[in-house]
């Protein structure tokens, strides 16, 4: 691979932030007409590597090579002018503009002194059709789902006809069907001669799409070569530096008293007639396709949306119209959207950690010393890595998720609803999260896990509820197959509900 013609490469690149070196002599080379996957745990150095390749940051030492010649990018715009584009994991869209305006922002088509709106409309529709995205060109971006926003980002990149396209976790918020569409587009770009750098925590996607593969750990390249030489198991082991055969901990649940009873719960517009029970020491999985009403149902249960129905917490009738009421009852919800709804990215670790339990630190004035001690404990208990004075927005996704867990647990909930516990985090951190979830259940807490990853639901859960079109279509044991879940999620096989023994 190293002797082949390359279009963009890093040679012996290091990068430091102050006295801390985060990249150590990185070599990576992208070939035209090839998909090069870059994988590694959060904090491995992938993001910094991508930013250097696309002009967002300069290297501290080493060279960036374009067509074999050293090059210096003044900024990302200079890299884009040379045909190098990046699709960010965090959306880079103007929320109050339309889809069409976002796609052509800074690249507007003109007819004389005027904007050529018909041409831009037609080109926008063409790009969206290519991505099988059904949104309207004049729809305001803030009204779109996350998956549609991702498709708009991809359409922006397709418009540029780039030589090198860097894709940072492009499938993190996509459904399986949308992911299949995206991977078809990646193959089309490859056939057109584009060099694609593709990062993903989903190793099945990497195995499916990658020609070349580079694996990073702790700021260093630990393996590079043809992707066909590595299977998913080998990739995972190289990423984390240890054997990953036991990804999920042993299920050792001994269900105790009933912690939560739900009967006839309805969330207008999203779900209806939802009923189930949940016991102490139990992990209840909730599966279903995107749009099945999973998230909205449990947001309604926790007072985040209007809902009707009967709820009993530890045998007592409960009325929950607000999340604070739920928390008072010992019921907490971890949002699937940690960046916009779970954490304050512009604040520090301490402020985020204690926000949900400020009453514990109220001594007339806020006891910041007690907050700092709580942060010390959380860093130890949840293995939160990163400078304690850093803004939360600068932490890796995995460390943000650990902080969200720590923040929630500071309120000492007995019933915990966790929505997409491992979205956008690496396999090593996933393993830590799985151990944590089963540990919480072993402590006698009652856990609900909502997840789009069927292996995650199966690997963690003692029982599994499957939802479709706002209804529960069946219940399965924790050793269910993916096929059984898919059938229920698509309405193929009804299965009667059952109570845990």
C-alpha positions in Angstrom: 0.0 0.0 0.0 2.8 2.4 0.9 4.3 2.3 -2.7 1.0 3.2 -4.4 0.3 6.7 -5.8 -1.2 8.8 -3.1 -3.2 12.0 -3.3 -3.1 13.2 0.3 -0.7 12.0 3.1 0.7 12.8 6.4 4.4 12.0 7.0 5.8 11.7 10.6 3.2 14.3 11.8 3.0 15.2 15.5 0.7 17.7 17.1 1.0 19.3 20.6 -1.4 21.5 22.6 0.9 23.4 25.0 3.2 20.8 26.6 0.9 17.9 25.8 1.7 16.0 22.6 -1.5 14.3 21.3 -0.2 12.9 18.0 3.2 11.1 17.8 4.8 10.6 14.4 1.6 9.7 12.4 1.9 8.4 8.9 -1.2 7.9 6.7 -1.7 7.9 3.0 -4.9 8.2 0.9 -5.1 6.7 -2.6 -7.3 8.0 -5.4 -10.3 5.8 -5.9 -9.9 4.0 -2.6 -11.8 4.2 0.8 -9.4 4.4 3.7 -10.9 3.7 7.1 -9.4 5.4 10.1 -10.5 3.8 13.4 -9.5 4.0 17.1 -11.0 4.7 20.5 -12.2 8.1 21.4 -9.1 10.1 22.3 -6.9 8.0 20.0 -6.1 11.0 17.8 -8.4 10.5 14.9 -10.1 13.9 15.0 -6.8 15.7 15.2 -5.4 13.7 12.3 -8.5 14.6 10.2 -8.3 18.3 11.1 -4.6 18.4 10.0 -5.4 16.7 6.7 -8.2 19.2 6.0 -6.6 22.5 7.0 -8.4 23.0 10.4 -5.1 22.7 12.3 -1.4 22.8 11.3 0.9 20.0 12.4 3.5 20.8 15.1 6.0 18.8 13.1 6.1 16.6 10.1 4.6 17.2 6.6 1.3 17.2 4.8 1.8 16.0 1.3 -0.6 16.7 -1.7 0.2 14.7 -4.8 3.6 13.8 -3.2 4.6 17.5 -2.6 4.7 19.3 0.8 1.8 21.6 1.3 0.7 24.1 4.0 -3.0 25.0 4.3 -3.6 28.5 5.6 -7.1 27.3 6.7 -9.9 24.9 5.8 -11.0 27.1 2.9 -7.5 26.8 1.4 -7.8 23.0 1.6 -11.3 23.1 0.1 -10.0 25.2 -2.8 -7.5 22.3 -3.5 -10.3 19.7 -3.5 -10.2 18.5 0.1 -13.5 18.5 2.0 -14.7 17.2 5.4 -18.1 16.1 6.6 -18.1 16.7 10.3 -19.7 14.6 13.0 -21.1 17.7 14.5 -23.4 19.4 11.9 -21.9 22.4 10.2 -25.2 23.9 9.1 -27.0 27.2 9.4 -30.1 26.1 11.3 -32.3 29.0 10.2 -31.6 28.8 6.5 -33.2 26.4 4.1 -31.7 23.2 2.8 -31.0 24.8 -0.6 -29.4 27.9 1.0 -27.2 25.6 3.2 -26.0 23.5 0.2 -25.0 26.6 -1.8 -23.9 28.8 1.1 -20.8 30.6 -0.2 -21.1 28.9 -3.6 -24.3 30.5 -4.9 -25.0 30.3 -8.6 -25.7 33.5 -10.4 -27.2 34.7 -13.6 -25.7 38.1 -14.2 -25.9 40.1 -10.9 -28.8 38.0 -9.6 -29.0 34.6 -7.9 -30.0 31.8 -10.2 -32.6 30.3 -7.9 -34.1 27.9 -10.5 -30.7 26.4 -11.2 -29.9 26.1 -7.4 -33.3 24.5 -6.8 -32.9 22.0 -9.6 -29.3 21.1 -8.5 -30.5 20.7 -4.8 -33.3 18.4 -5.8 -30.9 16.4 -8.0 -28.4 15.9 -5.0 -31.2 15.0 -2.6 -32.7 12.5 -5.0 -29.2 11.0 -5.4 -29.2 10.5 -1.6 -32.8 9.3 -1.7 -33.6 12.1 0.8 -37.2 13.3 0.6 -36.9 16.7 2.3 -37.9 19.8 0.4 -35.2 22.2 -0.8 -37.0 25.1 0.9 -37.4 23.3 4.2 -35.7 25.1 7.1 -32.8 23.0 8.5 -33.8 23.5 12.1 -37.0 21.5 11.4 -35.1 18.4 10.0 -34.3 15.2 11.8 -30.7 14.5 12.6 -30.5 11.9 9.8 -31.9 14.3 7.2 -29.4 17.0 8.4 -26.6 14.4 7.8 -27.9 13.9 4.3 -27.8 17.7 3.7 -24.2 17.7 4.9 -23.3 15.0 2.4 -25.1 16.8 -0.4 -23.0 19.9 0.3 -19.9 17.7 -0.1 -21.2 16.1 -3.3 -21.7 19.6 -4.8 -18.0 20.4 -4.5 -16.8 17.4 -6.6 -13.9 16.9 -4.2 -10.7 15.0 -4.8 -10.5 14.0 -1.2 -13.5 13.6 1.1 -13.0 13.1 4.8 -16.0 11.7 6.6 -16.2 11.9 10.4 -18.7 9.3 11.8 -21.1 9.9 8.9 -23.5 7.1 9.9 -23.7 7.8 13.6 -27.3 9.2 13.4 -28.5 7.3 10.3 -30.9 4.3 10.2 -29.8 1.1 8.5 -31.6 2.0 5.3 -30.0 5.5 5.3 -26.6 4.0 6.0 -27.0 1.7 3.0 -27.8 4.7 0.8 -24.7 6.5 2.2 -22.4 3.5 1.6 -23.7 3.4 -2.0 -22.7 7.0 -2.4 -19.2 6.3 -1.0 -18.8 3.5 -3.5 -19.9 5.8 -6.3 -17.3 8.4 -5.2 -14.7 5.7 -5.1 -15.6 4.7 -8.7 -15.3 8.3 -9.7 -11.7 8.4 -8.4 -12.2 10.2 -5.2 -10.1 9.4 -2.2 -12.3 8.8 0.9 -11.2 8.9 4.5 -13.9 7.1 6.5 -14.1 7.0 10.3 -16.7 4.9 12.1 -17.2 3.1 15.4 -19.3 0.6 13.5 -16.7 -2.0 12.6 -19.2 -3.9 10.3 -19.3 -0.8 8.1 -15.6 -0.5 8.1 -15.2 -4.2 7.1 -17.8 -3.7 4.3 -16.6 -0.4 2.7 -12.8 0.0 3.4 -10.0 -0.8 0.9 -7.2 0.4 3.2 -7.2 0.7 7.0 -5.3 2.6 9.7 -5.8 1.9 13.4 -4.7 4.5 16.0 -4.3 4.2 19.8 -3.0 6.9 22.2 -2.0 9.2 19.4 0.0 6.7 17.4 -0.6 4.5 14.4 -0.6 0.9 15.6 -1.6 -0.9 12.4 -1.9 0.1 8.7 -2.5 -2.0 5.6 -5.1 -3.5 3.4 -8.5 -3.7 5.2 -9.0 -7.3 4.0 -6.2 -8.4 6.3 -8.3 -7.6 9.5 -11.6 -8.9 10.6 -13.8 -7.0 13.2 -12.4 -9.0 16.1 -8.8 -8.1 15.1 -9.7 -4.5 14.6 -11.3 -4.2 18.0 -8.3 -5.9 19.7 -5.9 -3.5 18.0 -7.9 -0.5 18.9 -8.1 -1.1 22.6 -4.8 -3.1 23.0 -6.6 -6.0 24.8 -8.8 -8.9 24.0 -12.4 -7.9 23.3 -14.1 -11.3 23.2 -16.1 -10.5 26.3 -17.7 -7.3 25.1 -20.9 -7.8 27.2 -20.7 -8.7 30.9 -22.5 -11.8 32.2 -26.1 -11.3 32.9 -26.6 -12.1 36.6 -30.0 -10.5 37.3 -32.1 -11.6 40.3 -35.2 -9.5 39.8 -36.5 -8.0 43.0 -39.6 -6.0 43.8 -41.5 -4.2 41.1 -40.0 -0.7 40.7 -42.2 0.7 37.9 -45.6 -0.2 36.5 -47.0 1.5 33.4 -50.5 0.9 32.1 -52.2 2.7 29.2 -49.5 5.2 28.7 -50.0 7.4 25.6 -47.9 10.2 24.2 -50.1 12.2 21.7 -48.7 11.8 18.2 -46.1 9.2 19.1 -47.4 6.2 21.1 -50.5 4.8 22.7 -51.6 2.2 25.2 -48.1 1.3 26.4 -47.9 -1.1 29.3 -45.0 -2.9 31.1 -43.5 -3.6 34.5 -39.8 -3.2 35.5 -38.2 -4.8 38.6 -35.2 -3.9 40.7 -32.0 -5.6 39.4 -33.4 -5.9 35.9 -32.3 -4.5 32.5 -35.3 -4.1 30.2 -34.3 -3.4 26.6 -36.4 -1.4 24.2 -35.9 -2.0 20.5 -37.6 -0.8 17.3 -37.0 1.0 14.1 -36.4 4.8 14.0 -39.8 6.4 14.2 -41.3 3.6 16.3 -41.9 6.0 19.2 -39.4 4.5 21.7 -37.7 7.8 22.7 -40.9 9.8 22.8 -42.7 7.2 24.9 -40.1 7.3 27.7 -39.7 11.1 27.4 -43.5 11.2 28.1 -43.1 8.8 31.1 -40.4 11.1 32.6 -42.3 14.4 32.1 -40.4 15.7 29.1 -43.6 15.4 26.9 -47.3 15.5 27.6 -48.6 12.0 28.4 -51.6 10.2 29.9 -51.9 6.9 31.5 -51.3 5.1 34.9 -47.8 5.1 36.4 -46.9 3.5 39.7 -43.4 3.9 41.2 -42.6 1.2 43.9 -46.3 0.5 44.2 -47.4 4.1 44.7 -49.5 6.0 42.0 -47.3 8.7 40.5 -48.2 11.8 38.4 -45.2 13.0 36.4 -45.6 16.3 34.5 -42.0 17.5 34.8 -38.6 15.8 35.0 -38.0 17.2 38.4 -41.0 15.3 39.7 -39.6 12.2 38.1 -36.2 12.8 39.8 -37.9 13.3 43.2 -39.5 9.8 42.7 -36.1 8.3 42.0 -36.6 8.1 38.2 -34.0 9.6 35.9 -33.7 9.8 32.1 -30.4 9.9 30.1 -31.1 11.6 26.8 -29.9 10.2 23.5 -28.7 13.7 22.5 -26.0 14.4 25.1 -24.6 17.4 23.1 -27.7 19.6 22.9 -29.9 18.2 25.7 -27.7 16.4 28.2 -24.7 18.6 28.7 -23.6 22.3 28.6 -20.7 22.1 26.2 -19.5 25.6 27.0 -19.1 24.8 30.7 -16.6 22.8 32.7 -16.9 19.3 34.1 -17.8 20.4 37.7 -20.7 22.7 36.6 -22.1 19.9 34.4 -21.7 17.2 37.0 -23.6 18.9 39.8 -26.3 20.7 37.8 -28.9 18.1 38.3 -28.2 17.8 42.1 -27.4 21.4 43.1 -29.5 21.1 46.3 -26.8 18.7 47.6 -24.2 21.4 47.5 -26.3 24.3 48.7 -24.9 25.7 52.0 -26.6 29.1 51.6 -23.9 29.6 49.0 -22.8 26.9 46.6 -20.1 24.7 48.2 -17.6 24.6 45.3 -15.2 22.5 47.5 -17.8 19.8 47.9 -18.5 20.0 44.1 -14.8 19.5 43.4 -14.7 16.5 45.7 -17.7 15.1 43.9 -15.9 15.6 40.6 -12.8 13.7 42.0 -15.1 10.8 42.9 -16.9 10.8 39.5 -13.6 10.9 37.6 -12.5 7.8 39.5 -15.8 6.0 39.5 -16.6 6.6 35.8 -13.0 6.7 34.4 -13.5 10.2 32.9 -10.4 11.2 31.0 -9.4 14.7 30.1 -8.2 17.8 31.8 -10.6 18.6 34.6 -10.5 22.3 33.7 -11.5 21.7 30.1 -14.8 22.7 28.5 -17.0 19.7 28.2 -17.3 20.4 24.4 -13.6 19.6 24.1 -14.0 16.1 25.6 -14.3 13.0 23.4 -17.7 11.6 22.9 -17.0 8.7 25.2 -15.9 11.0 28.1 -18.9 13.2 27.5 -21.2 10.1 27.8 -19.4 9.0 31.0 -19.9 12.5 32.5 -23.6 12.4 31.6 -23.8 9.1 33.5 -22.0 10.6 36.5 -24.3 13.6 36.4 -27.4 11.4 36.5 -26.1 9.1 39.2 -25.3 12.0 41.5 -29.0 12.2 42.1 -29.0 8.6 43.2 -31.9 7.4 41.0 -33.4 3.9 41.6 -35.0 3.7 38.1 -32.8 4.8 35.2 -33.9 5.1 31.6 -30.9 5.2 29.2 -31.5 6.2 25.6 -28.8 5.1 23.1 -26.1 4.6 25.8 -23.2 4.2 23.3 -24.1 6.3 20.3 -20.9 7.7 18.8 -18.5 6.2 21.2 -15.7 3.7 20.6 -15.8 0.0 21.3 -13.5 0.2 24.4 -15.7 2.8 26.0 -18.8 0.8 25.0 -17.4 -2.1 27.0 -17.0 0.2 30.0 -20.6 1.4 29.6 -21.9 -2.1 29.5 -20.1 -3.1 32.6 -21.4 0.0 34.3 -25.0 -0.7 33.3 -24.9 -4.3 34.6 -23.2 -3.1 37.8 -26.1 -0.6 38.4 -28.6 -3.4 38.0 -26.6 -5.6 40.3 -26.9 -2.8 42.9 -30.6 -3.3 42.7 -31.5 -0.4 40.4 -34.1 -0.9 37.7 -32.8 -0.1 34.2 -34.4 0.6 30.8 -32.0 0.6 27.8 -33.3 2.0 24.5 -31.0 1.2 21.6 -30.9 1.1 17.8 -28.1 -1.5 18.0 -29.8 -4.9 18.3 -26.6 -6.7 19.5 -26.5 -4.1 22.3 -30.1 -4.8 23.3 -29.5 -8.5 23.2 -26.2 -8.4 25.0 -27.4 -6.2 27.9 -31.1 -7.1 28.5 -32.9 -9.6 30.6 -36.1 -8.9 28.7 -36.7 -7.0 25.5 -39.8 -4.9 24.5 -40.1 -4.2 20.7 -42.1 -1.2 19.4 -43.6 -0.4 16.1 -45.7 2.6 15.1 -46.1 3.7 18.7 -47.2 0.3 20.1 -45.5 -2.5 21.8 -45.7 -5.4 19.3 -44.1 -8.1 21.6 -41.7 -9.1 24.3 -38.7 -11.4 24.1 -36.3 -13.0 26.4 -32.8 -11.5 26.7 -31.3 -14.3 24.6 -33.5 -13.4 21.6 -32.2 -13.4 18.0 -31.8 -10.3 15.8 -34.3 -12.0 13.4 -37.0 -12.2 16.1 -36.5 -8.5 17.0 -36.7 -7.4 13.3 -39.8 -9.4 12.7 -41.6 -7.7 15.6 -40.2 -4.3 14.7 -41.7 -4.8 11.2 -45.0 -6.2 12.4 -44.4 -9.7 11.0 -44.9 -11.9 14.1 -47.0 -10.8 17.1 -45.8 -12.2 20.4 -47.8 -12.0 23.6 -46.5 -10.0 26.5 -45.4 -11.8 29.6 -44.4 -10.8 33.1 -41.0 -11.5 34.5 -40.8 -14.5 36.9 
